[in-house]
Amino acid sequence: QVQLVESGGGLVQAGGSLRLSCAASGNIFSINVIAWYRQAPGKQRELVAAITRGDSTNYVDSVKGRFAISRDNAKNTVFLQMNSLKPEDTAVYYCNADVNTGWGISNDYWGQGTQVTVSS
């Protein structure tokens, strides 16, 4: 089994910054793509940023230039640096990982989510 634990959420004023972390543990051989999603009240969950094992990144247009995703493969951890936060960034942020557990088997795992609230 694999567990993803997010941390770093909180309340911040518009224009401020937060850094989210997601640590993966358990039966992990390697992690392929690892990503951050978010879900605001009444809206669908959306992909915010993703990073491959080779450090290729992808961002939703609304966060380009403000957010940066990075990963530490040795620690099975991914980070999301969020700068110039806007009220519309308010959401629950979820970590998602495509994990190889060995023997050619990979599965998709989700964290429990961390709340980010940006006040105007």
N, CA, C and O atoms as a MOPAC input file, in Angstrom:
PM7 MOZYME 1SCF
protein

 N      0.84600 1    -1.19500 1     0.00000 1
 C      0.00000 1     0.00000 1     0.00000 1
 C      0.88500 1     1.25000 1     0.00000 1
 O      2.01300 1     1.23600 1     0.49200 1
 N      0.34500 1     2.31300 1    -0.55900 1
 C      1.06000 1     3.58700 1    -0.66800 1
 C      0.22100 1     4.67100 1    -0.03400 1
 O     -0.99600 1     4.71500 1    -0.21800 1
 N      0.87300 1     5.55200 1     0.71900 1
 C      0.18500 1     6.69400 1     1.32700 1
 C      0.81400 1     7.98500 1     0.82600 1
 O      2.03300 1     8.09100 1     0.69300 1
 N     -0.03500 1     8.95900 1     0.55200 1
 C      0.39600 1    10.30500 1     0.18900 1
 C     -0.11400 1    11.25700 1     1.26200 1
 O     -1.30600 1    11.27400 1     1.56800 1
 N      0.78000 1    12.04200 1     1.82600 1
 C      0.40600 1    12.97700 1     2.88800 1
 C      0.80300 1    14.38200 1     2.47600 1
 O      1.98100 1    14.68600 1     2.29100 1
 N     -0.21900 1    15.24600 1     2.33500 1
 C      0.02500 1    16.64500 1     1.97000 1
 C      0.16900 1    17.48800 1     3.22200 1
 O     -0.35500 1    17.15200 1     4.28400 1
 N      0.88900 1    18.58800 1     3.07500 1
 C      1.00400 1    19.57500 1     4.15400 1
 C      1.31300 1    20.92800 1     3.54200 1
 O      1.69500 1    21.02800 1     2.37600 1
 N      1.14200 1    21.97400 1     4.35000 1
 C      1.52000 1    23.30900 1     3.91500 1
 C      0.37400 1    24.22100 1     3.55700 1
 O      0.58900 1    25.39800 1     3.26600 1
 N     -0.84900 1    23.70200 1     3.57100 1
 C     -1.97900 1    24.57000 1     3.27300 1
 C     -2.23800 1    25.55300 1     4.39900 1
 O     -1.62600 1    25.48200 1     5.46500 1
 N     -3.16000 1    26.47500 1     4.13900 1
 C     -3.50200 1    27.44900 1     5.17200 1
 C     -4.22100 1    28.64100 1     4.59500 1
 O     -4.69600 1    28.62500 1     3.46000 1
 N     -4.28900 1    29.68400 1     5.41600 1
 C     -4.94800 1    30.93200 1     5.04600 1
 C     -3.88400 1    31.98200 1     4.76000 1
 O     -2.96500 1    32.18700 1     5.55300 1
 N     -4.02200 1    32.64400 1     3.61700 1
 C     -3.05100 1    33.66300 1     3.23000 1
 C     -3.79000 1    34.79100 1     2.52900 1
 O     -4.83500 1    34.57400 1     1.91600 1
 N     -3.24600 1    35.98500 1     2.62000 1
 C     -3.83800 1    37.12100 1     1.91200 1
 C     -3.45200 1    37.08800 1     0.43900 1
 O     -2.42900 1    36.51800 1     0.05700 1
 N     -4.28400 1    37.70400 1    -0.36600 1
 C     -3.99100 1    37.81100 1    -1.79400 1
 C     -2.61500 1    38.44400 1    -1.98700 1
 O     -2.25600 1    39.41100 1    -1.31600 1
 N     -1.85400 1    37.86900 1    -2.92600 1
 C     -0.49500 1    38.31800 1    -3.15700 1
 C      0.54900 1    37.55800 1    -2.36900 1
 O      1.74500 1    37.69100 1    -2.62400 1
 N      0.10700 1    36.77200 1    -1.42400 1
 C      1.02600 1    36.01700 1    -0.58500 1
 C      1.46400 1    34.71000 1    -1.22600 1
 O      1.13800 1    34.41400 1    -2.37500 1
 N      2.21800 1    33.93300 1    -0.44200 1
 C      2.79000 1    32.68100 1    -0.93800 1
 C      2.54400 1    31.55200 1     0.04300 1
 O      2.42200 1    31.76400 1     1.25000 1
 N      2.47500 1    30.34900 1    -0.50400 1
 C      2.43400 1    29.13900 1     0.28200 1
 C      3.24900 1    28.07600 1    -0.44000 1
 O      3.40500 1    28.11900 1    -1.66000 1
 N      3.76600 1    27.12300 1     0.32500 1
 C      4.49100 1    25.99900 1    -0.26200 1
 C      3.85400 1    24.70200 1     0.23100 1
 O      3.86500 1    24.39800 1     1.42400 1
 N      3.30700 1    23.95800 1    -0.70100 1
 C      2.70900 1    22.67300 1    -0.36800 1
 C      3.73300 1    21.55800 1    -0.54100 1
 O      4.59500 1    21.61100 1    -1.41800 1
 N      3.61600 1    20.55400 1     0.31100 1
 C      4.46700 1    19.36700 1     0.20600 1
 C      3.59500 1    18.13300 1     0.18600 1
 O      2.51300 1    18.11100 1     0.77300 1
 N      4.07200 1    17.10700 1    -0.49200 1
 C      3.37700 1    15.81800 1    -0.51500 1
 C      4.43700 1    14.73200 1    -0.42300 1
 O      5.28900 1    14.60200 1    -1.30200 1
 N      4.37400 1    13.96200 1     0.64300 1
 C      5.33600 1    12.89300 1     0.86500 1
 C      4.66800 1    11.53900 1     0.63500 1
 O      3.61600 1    11.24300 1     1.20100 1
 N      5.28700 1    10.74500 1    -0.18700 1
 C      4.76900 1     9.40300 1    -0.47400 1
 C      5.55900 1     8.36800 1     0.31200 1
 O      6.78000 1     8.46500 1     0.43500 1
 N      4.85400 1     7.38400 1     0.83900 1
 C      5.50900 1     6.32200 1     1.59300 1
 C      4.79200 1     5.00300 1     1.34300 1
 O      3.66000 1     4.97100 1     0.86200 1
 N      5.47800 1     3.91800 1     1.68100 1
 C      4.86900 1     2.60700 1     1.51000 1
 C      5.63600 1     1.77900 1     0.49200 1
 O      6.85400 1     1.89100 1     0.34900 1
 N      4.88500 1     0.95300 1    -0.20200 1
 C      5.46500 1     0.01200 1    -1.15900 1
 C      5.74300 1     0.73400 1    -2.48400 1
 O      4.95900 1     0.63800 1    -3.42800 1
 N      6.85800 1     1.44900 1    -2.54100 1
 C      7.20100 1     2.27100 1    -3.70800 1
 C      8.48700 1     1.77300 1    -4.33100 1
 O      9.53100 1     1.72200 1    -3.68000 1
 N      8.40100 1     1.40800 1    -5.59500 1
 C      9.61100 1     1.08600 1    -6.35200 1
 C     10.11700 1     2.37400 1    -7.01800 1
 O     11.30400 1     2.69500 1    -6.95500 1
 N      9.20300 1     3.09500 1    -7.64700 1
 C      9.51200 1     4.40300 1    -8.22600 1
 C      8.19500 1     5.13100 1    -8.48000 1
 O      7.12400 1     4.52400 1    -8.49500 1
 N      8.29700 1     6.42700 1    -8.67700 1
 C      7.11200 1     7.23000 1    -8.96200 1
 C      7.25200 1     7.83700 1   -10.34700 1
 O      8.26300 1     8.47600 1   -10.63900 1
 N      6.28400 1     7.65400 1   -11.18200 1
 C      6.30200 1     8.23900 1   -12.52200 1
 C      5.85100 1     9.69600 1   -12.43300 1
 O      6.56300 1    10.53000 1   -11.87400 1
 N      4.70500 1    10.00100 1   -12.96600 1
 C      4.19300 1    11.36300 1   -12.87700 1
 C      3.59400 1    11.58400 1   -11.48300 1
 O      2.90900 1    10.72100 1   -10.93500 1
 N      3.87100 1    12.75100 1   -10.93700 1
 C      3.25800 1    13.15000 1    -9.67700 1
 C      2.69900 1    14.54700 1    -9.88400 1
 O      3.33800 1    15.38800 1   -10.51600 1
 N      1.52000 1    14.79400 1    -9.35900 1
 C      0.81200 1    16.01900 1    -9.74000 1
 C      0.02500 1    16.59700 1    -8.57900 1
 O     -0.24600 1    15.92300 1    -7.58500 1
 N     -0.33500 1    17.86100 1    -8.73200 1
 C     -1.24500 1    18.54600 1    -7.82400 1
 C     -2.53000 1    18.85500 1    -8.56800 1
 O     -2.51300 1    19.37300 1    -9.68500 1
 N     -3.63600 1    18.53100 1    -7.93600 1
 C     -4.96800 1    18.88700 1    -8.41200 1
 C     -5.60500 1    19.80100 1    -7.36000 1
 O     -5.14200 1    19.87300 1    -6.22200 1
 N     -6.66000 1    20.48700 1    -7.75500 1
 C     -7.41700 1    21.27300 1    -6.78600 1
 C     -8.89700 1    21.20500 1    -7.10600 1
 O     -9.30800 1    20.99600 1    -8.24800 1
 N     -9.68200 1    21.38900 1    -6.05700 1
 C    -11.12700 1    21.38900 1    -6.22300 1
 C    -11.72600 1    22.47500 1    -5.35000 1
 O    -11.63200 1    22.43600 1    -4.12300 1
 N    -12.34000 1    23.43900 1    -6.00600 1
 C    -13.02900 1    24.51200 1    -5.30900 1
 C    -14.48900 1    24.11600 1    -5.09400 1
 O    -15.00800 1    23.26800 1    -5.82000 1
 N    -15.15800 1    24.71800 1    -4.11000 1
 C    -16.56100 1    24.37200 1    -3.85400 1
 C    -17.41800 1    24.54400 1    -5.09500 1
 O    -17.38000 1    25.59100 1    -5.74200 1
 N    -18.18500 1    23.52600 1    -5.42400 1
 C    -19.08700 1    23.58800 1    -6.55800 1
 C    -18.42600 1    23.43400 1    -7.91700 1
 O    -19.07900 1    23.57600 1    -8.95100 1
 N    -17.12400 1    23.14200 1    -7.91600 1
 C    -16.41000 1    23.00600 1    -9.19100 1
 C    -15.78100 1    21.62000 1    -9.30000 1
 O    -15.60700 1    20.91100 1    -8.30900 1
 N    -15.45200 1    21.26400 1   -10.52300 1
 C    -14.78900 1    19.98500 1   -10.75700 1
 C    -13.31600 1    20.06800 1   -10.35700 1
 O    -12.70700 1    21.13700 1   -10.36900 1
 N    -12.76700 1    18.91300 1   -10.00600 1
 C    -11.34800 1    18.85300 1    -9.69700 1
 C    -10.56300 1    19.12100 1   -10.97800 1
 O    -10.89000 1    18.58800 1   -12.03800 1
 N     -9.52200 1    19.95400 1   -10.87100 1
 C     -8.72100 1    20.27100 1   -12.03800 1
 C     -7.24700 1    20.04200 1   -11.76400 1
 O     -6.77200 1    20.18800 1   -10.63800 1
 N     -6.53200 1    19.68000 1   -12.82800 1
 C     -5.09200 1    19.52400 1   -12.73300 1
 C     -4.44700 1    20.90600 1   -12.64700 1
 O     -4.71600 1    21.77900 1   -13.47200 1
 N     -3.59800 1    21.09100 1   -11.64500 1
 C     -2.89300 1    22.36000 1   -11.47100 1
 C     -1.49400 1    22.27800 1   -12.07600 1
 O     -1.09700 1    23.14100 1   -12.85800 1
 N     -0.75400 1    21.23500 1   -11.70800 1
 C      0.62400 1    21.09400 1   -12.18400 1
 C      1.02200 1    19.63900 1   -12.07100 1
 O      0.54300 1    18.91100 1   -11.20100 1
 N      1.90800 1    19.22500 1   -12.96600 1
 C      2.40100 1    17.85000 1   -12.94800 1
 C      3.87500 1    17.84800 1   -13.30300 1
 O      4.36600 1    18.74200 1   -13.99200 1
 N      4.57400 1    16.82500 1   -12.82100 1
 C      6.00600 1    16.71200 1   -13.09400 1
 C      6.34600 1    15.24100 1   -13.29000 1
 O      5.91100 1    14.37700 1   -12.52900 1
 N      7.13300 1    14.97800 1   -14.32700 1
 C      7.54700 1    13.60500 1   -14.59400 1
 C      8.81500 1    13.27400 1   -13.80700 1
 O      9.42100 1    14.13600 1   -13.17100 1
 N      9.19000 1    12.01600 1   -13.87100 1
 C     10.39800 1    11.61100 1   -13.16000 1
 C     11.63400 1    12.30400 1   -13.73100 1
 O     12.63700 1    12.49200 1   -13.04200 1
 N     11.53400 1    12.67700 1   -15.00900 1
 C     12.62500 1    13.39500 1   -15.65800 1
 C     12.52600 1    14.90200 1   -15.53300 1
 O     13.26100 1    15.63500 1   -16.19300 1
 N     11.60600 1    15.37100 1   -14.67400 1
 C     11.44200 1    16.79900 1   -14.35800 1
 C     10.80300 1    17.62000 1   -15.48100 1
 O     10.94700 1    18.84200 1   -15.50100 1
 N     10.11400 1    16.98300 1   -16.39600 1
 C      9.27900 1    17.74800 1   -17.31500 1
 C      8.02900 1    18.18400 1   -16.56700 1
 O      7.44700 1    17.41300 1   -15.80400 1
 N      7.62000 1    19.43200 1   -16.79500 1
 C      6.49300 1    19.98600 1   -16.03600 1
 C      5.37600 1    20.46100 1   -16.95700 1
 O      5.58200 1    20.73900 1   -18.13800 1
 N      4.18900 1    20.54200 1   -16.37000 1
 C      3.01900 1    21.02300 1   -17.09500 1
 C      2.15000 1    21.77800 1   -16.09700 1
 O      1.98900 1    21.34500 1   -14.95600 1
 N      1.58700 1    22.91300 1   -16.52900 1
 C      0.77200 1    23.73600 1   -15.64300 1
 C     -0.53300 1    24.12600 1   -16.32200 1
 O     -0.58400 1    24.27700 1   -17.54300 1
 N     -1.57700 1    24.28700 1   -15.53700 1
 C     -2.79600 1    24.87500 1   -16.06500 1
 C     -2.50900 1    26.35600 1   -16.32500 1
 O     -1.72800 1    26.98000 1   -15.60600 1
 N     -3.13600 1    26.90300 1   -17.34300 1
 C     -2.80800 1    28.27200 1   -17.77400 1
 C     -2.95700 1    29.28800 1   -16.64600 1
 O     -2.19000 1    30.24800 1   -16.57900 1
 N     -3.92000 1    29.09400 1   -15.77100 1
 C     -4.22300 1    30.09700 1   -14.75000 1
 C     -3.12800 1    30.24000 1   -13.69700 1
 O     -3.12400 1    31.22000 1   -12.95200 1
 N     -2.20300 1    29.29000 1   -13.61800 1
 C     -1.15200 1    29.37800 1   -12.59800 1
 C      0.24300 1    29.55700 1   -13.20800 1
 O      1.22100 1    29.69000 1   -12.47300 1
 N      0.34200 1    29.56100 1   -14.51400 1
 C      1.65400 1    29.69800 1   -15.15300 1
 C      2.30000 1    31.01900 1   -14.75000 1
 O      1.67100 1    32.07700 1   -14.77300 1
 N      3.57100 1    30.92300 1   -14.38200 1
 C      4.30000 1    32.10300 1   -13.95700 1
 C      4.14700 1    32.41400 1   -12.48700 1
 O      4.87300 1    33.25500 1   -11.95700 1
 N      3.20300 1    31.74300 1   -11.80500 1
 C      2.99400 1    31.98900 1   -10.37400 1
 C      3.32800 1    30.76000 1    -9.52200 1
 O      3.82900 1    30.89200 1    -8.40600 1
 N      3.05200 1    29.58700 1   -10.04600 1
 C      3.28100 1    28.34100 1    -9.31200 1
 C      4.47300 1    27.60400 1    -9.91700 1
 O      4.75800 1    27.72500 1   -11.10900 1
 N      5.16300 1    26.84100 1    -9.07200 1
 C      6.27900 1    26.01800 1    -9.53900 1
 C      6.23100 1    24.67200 1    -8.83600 1
 O      6.18100 1    24.60000 1    -7.60800 1
 N      6.24800 1    23.61400 1    -9.62400 1
 C      6.24700 1    22.25700 1    -9.07400 1
 C      7.66200 1    21.69700 1    -9.14900 1
 O      8.38400 1    21.92800 1   -10.11900 1
 N      8.04400 1    20.96500 1    -8.12200 1
 C      9.36200 1    20.33000 1    -8.09900 1
 C      9.24300 1    19.02800 1    -7.31000 1
 O      8.25600 1    18.79300 1    -6.61300 1
 N     10.26700 1    18.19200 1    -7.43600 1
 C     10.20400 1    16.90800 1    -6.73900 1
 C     11.58500 1    16.49800 1    -6.26700 1
 O     12.60300 1    16.87900 1    -6.84600 1
 N     11.59400 1    15.71900 1    -5.21100 1
 C     12.81400 1    15.13400 1    -4.67100 1
 C     12.62500 1    13.62000 1    -4.77000 1
 O     11.96100 1    13.01500 1    -3.92900 1
 N     13.20500 1    13.02300 1    -5.78900 1
 C     12.99100 1    11.59300 1    -6.02700 1
 C     13.54000 1    10.72900 1    -4.90000 1
 O     12.98200 1     9.67800 1    -4.58500 1
 N     14.63100 1    11.17400 1    -4.29700 1
 C     15.24500 1    10.39100 1    -3.21700 1
 C     14.31300 1    10.29800 1    -2.00400 1
 O     14.33900 1     9.31700 1    -1.26100 1
 N     13.49000 1    11.33600 1    -1.81600 1
 C     12.58700 1    11.37600 1    -0.67100 1
 C     11.13800 1    11.12600 1    -1.06000 1
 O     10.24200 1    11.21600 1    -0.22000 1
 N     10.90400 1    10.81100 1    -2.34000 1
 C      9.51600 1    10.57500 1    -2.81600 1
 C      8.59000 1    11.71300 1    -2.40900 1
 O      7.48800 1    11.48800 1    -1.90700 1
 N      9.04900 1    12.91800 1    -2.63000 1
 C      8.30700 1    14.10400 1    -2.20700 1
 C      8.14900 1    15.06700 1    -3.37800 1
 O      9.05500 1    15.22200 1    -4.19700 1
 N      7.00200 1    15.70100 1    -3.44500 1
 C      6.74700 1    16.72700 1    -4.45100 1
 C      6.33100 1    18.00600 1    -3.73500 1
 O      5.69300 1    17.97200 1    -2.68300 1
 N      6.70600 1    19.12400 1    -4.32700 1
 C      6.41700 1    20.43100 1    -3.74600 1
 C      5.64300 1    21.27500 1    -4.76100 1
 O      5.76300 1    21.09000 1    -5.97200 1
 N      4.85800 1    22.19100 1    -4.23800 1
 C      4.20000 1    23.18000 1    -5.07800 1
 C      4.40900 1    24.54100 1    -4.43300 1
 O      3.79500 1    24.85100 1    -3.41300 1
 N      5.26500 1    25.34100 1    -5.02200 1
 C      5.48700 1    26.71000 1    -4.55900 1
 C      4.45700 1    27.59900 1    -5.22700 1
 O      4.40800 1    27.69000 1    -6.45400 1
 N      3.63800 1    28.24900 1    -4.42600 1
 C      2.56800 1    29.08100 1    -4.94800 1
 C      2.81600 1    30.52600 1    -4.55100 1
 O      2.80100 1    30.86700 1    -3.36800 1
 N      3.04100 1    31.36600 1    -5.53800 1
 C      3.30300 1    32.78400 1    -5.32300 1
 C      2.17800 1    33.62500 1    -5.92500 1
 O      1.38300 1    33.14200 1    -6.73100 1
 N      2.13200 1    34.87200 1    -5.52300 1
 C      1.12700 1    35.80800 1    -6.04400 1
 C     -0.26800 1    35.18100 1    -6.00900 1
 O     -1.00000 1    35.20900 1    -6.99900 1
 N     -0.61100 1    34.63200 1    -4.88500 1
 C     -1.88200 1    33.92600 1    -4.76500 1
 C     -3.06600 1    34.86500 1    -4.93000 1
 O     -3.02800 1    36.03000 1    -4.53600 1
 N     -4.12500 1    34.31500 1    -5.53100 1
 C     -5.34600 1    35.06000 1    -5.79900 1
 C     -6.51700 1    34.37000 1    -5.09000 1
 O     -6.44700 1    33.17200 1    -4.81500 1
 N     -7.57300 1    35.09800 1    -4.79500 1
 C     -8.72900 1    34.45500 1    -4.16400 1
 C     -9.25100 1    33.25900 1    -4.96200 1
 O     -9.74300 1    32.29300 1    -4.37900 1
 N     -9.15000 1    33.31800 1    -6.27200 1
 C     -9.63400 1    32.20600 1    -7.10300 1
 C     -8.76000 1    30.95900 1    -7.00200 1
 O     -9.10900 1    29.91800 1    -7.55700 1
 N     -7.62800 1    31.04800 1    -6.30100 1
 C     -6.80900 1    29.85900 1    -6.03700 1
 C     -7.33400 1    29.08100 1    -4.83200 1
 O     -6.85100 1    27.98600 1    -4.54300 1
 N     -8.30200 1    29.63100 1    -4.14000 1
 C     -8.86800 1    28.95500 1    -2.97900 1
 C     -9.49200 1    27.61900 1    -3.38200 1
 O    -10.34600 1    27.55800 1    -4.26700 1
 N     -9.05400 1    26.56400 1    -2.72400 1
 C     -9.52500 1    25.21700 1    -3.05000 1
 C     -8.87600 1    24.22600 1    -2.09600 1
 O     -7.98300 1    24.57400 1    -1.32300 1
 N     -9.34300 1    22.99000 1    -2.16800 1
 C     -8.61600 1    21.88600 1    -1.54500 1
 C     -7.63800 1    21.35600 1    -2.58500 1
 O     -8.02400 1    21.03800 1    -3.71000 1
 N     -6.38700 1    21.26700 1    -2.20700 1
 C     -5.33800 1    20.81900 1    -3.11000 1
 C     -4.99600 1    19.36000 1    -2.78900 1
 O     -4.76300 1    18.99400 1    -1.63700 1
 N     -4.97400 1    18.54500 1    -3.84300 1
 C     -4.73100 1    17.11400 1    -3.69900 1
 C     -3.46200 1    16.70500 1    -4.44600 1
 O     -3.18200 1    17.18400 1    -5.54500 1
 N     -2.72000 1    15.82600 1    -3.83100 1
 C     -1.55100 1    15.22700 1    -4.46600 1
 C     -1.97800 1    13.91600 1    -5.13000 1
 O     -2.77400 1    13.15600 1    -4.58000 1
 N     -1.44000 1    13.67200 1    -6.30600 1
 C     -1.75000 1    12.44600 1    -7.04500 1
 C     -0.45400 1    11.87600 1    -7.59700 1
 O      0.37300 1    12.61200 1    -8.13400 1
 N     -0.27500 1    10.57700 1    -7.46700 1
 C      0.96200 1     9.95800 1    -7.93300 1
 C      0.68800 1     8.64700 1    -8.65800 1
 O     -0.15200 1     7.84600 1    -8.24800 1
 N      1.41800 1     8.45600 1    -9.73900 1
 C      1.41400 1     7.19200 1   -10.47400 1
 C      2.63900 1     6.41500 1    -9.99400 1
 O      3.77400 1     6.74700 1   -10.33400 1
 N      2.38600 1     5.37500 1    -9.19700 1
 C      3.45600 1     4.70700 1    -8.46000 1
 C      3.70800 1     3.31000 1    -9.00200 1
 O      2.78700 1     2.51000 1    -9.16900 1
 N      4.97100 1     3.03900 1    -9.26900 1
 C      5.38700 1     1.66900 1    -9.58900 1
 C      5.66700 1     0.93600 1    -8.28300 1
 O      6.50700 1     1.35700 1    -7.48700 1
 N      4.95300 1    -0.16400 1    -8.07300 1
 C      5.15200 1    -0.92200 1    -6.84500 1
 C      6.00200 1    -2.16300 1    -7.09100 1
 O      6.16600 1    -3.00200 1    -6.20600 1
 N      6.54200 1    -2.26800 1    -8.30600 1
 C      7.39800 1    -3.39400 1    -8.62100 1
 C      6.68600 1    -4.40800 1    -9.49700 1
 O      5.45700 1    -4.40900 1    -9.57800 1
 N      7.46200 1    -5.28400 1   -10.16400 1
 C      6.91000 1    -6.33300 1   -11.01600 1
 C      6.05900 1    -5.76500 1   -12.14600 1
 O      5.12100 1    -6.41100 1   -12.61200 1
 N      6.39800 1    -4.53100 1   -12.58900 1
 C      5.68400 1    -3.92300 1   -13.70700 1
 C      4.30200 1    -3.42600 1   -13.37100 1
 O      3.51300 1    -3.13100 1   -14.26900 1
 N      3.99200 1    -3.32800 1   -12.08900 1
 C      2.66200 1    -2.89300 1   -11.66100 1
 C      2.71200 1    -1.43700 1   -11.23600 1
 O      3.55700 1    -1.05000 1   -10.42800 1
 N      1.80800 1    -0.62900 1   -11.77800 1
 C      1.68900 1     0.76400 1   -11.33800 1
 C      0.24100 1     1.05500 1   -11.01500 1
 O     -0.67000 1     0.53600 1   -11.65900 1
 N      0.03700 1     1.88800 1   -10.01500 1
 C     -1.28800 1     2.28200 1    -9.58200 1
 C     -1.31500 1     3.77100 1    -9.29300 1
 O     -0.28300 1     4.41400 1    -9.09800 1
 N     -2.52100 1     4.29100 1    -9.27100 1
 C     -2.75900 1     5.71100 1    -9.06100 1
 C     -3.20300 1     5.93100 1    -7.62000 1
 O     -4.11000 1     5.25300 1    -7.13700 1
 N     -2.56200 1     6.88200 1    -6.92700 1
 C     -2.88500 1     7.14600 1    -5.52800 1
 C     -3.17600 1     8.62600 1    -5.31100 1
 O     -2.64800 1     9.49200 1    -6.00800 1
 N     -4.03100 1     8.89200 1    -4.32600 1
 C     -4.40600 1    10.26300 1    -3.96400 1
 C     -4.12400 1    10.52000 1    -2.48700 1
 O     -4.24500 1     9.62800 1    -1.64800 1
 N     -3.74800 1    11.75800 1    -2.19400 1
 C     -3.66500 1    12.18800 1    -0.81300 1
 C     -5.02000 1    12.62400 1    -0.30100 1
 O     -6.01000 1    12.60300 1    -1.03300 1
 N     -5.05900 1    13.01900 1     0.96500 1
 C     -6.32600 1    13.38700 1     1.59400 1
 C     -6.71600 1    14.83500 1     1.32900 1
 O     -7.85500 1    15.22600 1     1.58300 1
 N     -5.78900 1    15.62600 1     0.82500 1
 C     -6.08800 1    17.01300 1     0.49500 1
 C     -5.66400 1    17.97800 1     1.58900 1
 O     -5.64400 1    17.63100 1     2.77000 1
 N     -5.32800 1    19.18800 1     1.18300 1
 C     -5.00100 1    20.24900 1     2.12000 1
 C     -5.68600 1    21.53800 1     1.64600 1
 O     -5.65500 1    21.87600 1     0.46300 1
 N     -6.29300 1    22.23400 1     2.58200 1
 C     -7.07300 1    23.42600 1     2.23900 1
 C     -6.15800 1    24.64300 1     2.05400 1
 O     -5.30100 1    24.93500 1     2.88800 1
 N     -6.36900 1    25.32900 1     0.95100 1
 C     -5.71100 1    26.61600 1     0.70500 1
 C     -6.80600 1    27.67000 1     0.56900 1
 O     -7.69500 1    27.55300 1    -0.27400 1
 N     -6.72900 1    28.69900 1     1.40800 1
 C     -7.71200 1    29.77200 1     1.37100 1
 C     -6.97300 1    31.08900 1     1.18500 1
 O     -6.07600 1    31.42600 1     1.95800 1
 N     -7.35900 1    31.82800 1     0.14900 1
 C     -6.73900 1    33.11300 1    -0.15200 1
 C     -7.78600 1    34.20200 1     0.05600 1
 O     -8.81800 1    34.21900 1    -0.61400 1
 N     -7.51700 1    35.08900 1     0.97200 1
 C     -8.46400 1    36.16300 1     1.27800 1
 C     -8.13800 1    37.40700 1     0.44900 1
 O     -6.97900 1    37.67900 1     0.13600 1
 N     -9.17200 1    38.14100 1     0.10800 1
 C     -8.97300 1    39.34400 1    -0.71700 1
 C     -8.73200 1    40.56200 1     0.13200 1
 O     -8.54500 1    41.65700 1    -0.39900 1

